[in-house]
Amino acid sequence: MPGQKILVVDDSWTELTMIVTPLRNSGFDVVTAVDGDEAVEKVFKERPQCIVLDVVLPKQNGFQVCRKLKSSEMSRHIPIILLTSKNTPLDKAWGCGKGLISILPSPLTVMS
C-alpha cells in the first residue's frame, strides 16, 4: 500500500535501484541498507512495514539478519521477502520455517 515504509537491503547498487525505483514511483516510503548490521539497525530505527532482504550481504548475511529479526519481539511481526541467487529447495524450506512471506530469485527480473 502506498505510504507504507519498506526497507530494502542489498549490497548491489544496481539491485537496490531496480527494487527501490518502482516502489518509490508507486508511493512507498523506501529506506535502504547495504549490509546486515545496517539492516538490523534500520529495522529498529525506521520501523518498516515490510523488508526486502538479499541473502548475500557483508557483515551478517540475510539468513542471520532474518533469524535476529524473527527472534525479537519488536520485529518478528514484520514480513520479510528474501532474495537469493541460489533459489534452492533448501533455501525455500529454510524460509518457510522462518515465517518469510516469499523467496524470490536474485537478480530480480520483470517476471519475478
C-alpha positions, 0 to 999 in steps of 0.5 A: 500500500502506498505510504507504507515504509519498506526497507530494502537491503542489498549490497548491489547498487544496481539491485537496490535501484531496480527494487527501490525505483518502482516502489518509490514511483508507486508511493512507498516510503523506501529506506535502504541498507547495504549490509546486515548490521545496517539492516538490523539497525534500520529495522529498529530505527525506521520501523518498516512495514515490510523488508526486502532482504538479499541473502548475500550481504557483508557483515551478517548475511540475510539468513542471520539478519532474518533469524535476529529479526524473527527472534525479537519481539519488536520485529518478528511481526514484520514480513520479510521477502528474501532474495537469493541467487541460489533459489534452492529447495533448501533455501525455500524450506529454510524460509518457510520455517522462518515465517518469510512471506516469499523467496524470490530469485536474485537478480530480480527480473520483470517476471519475478 
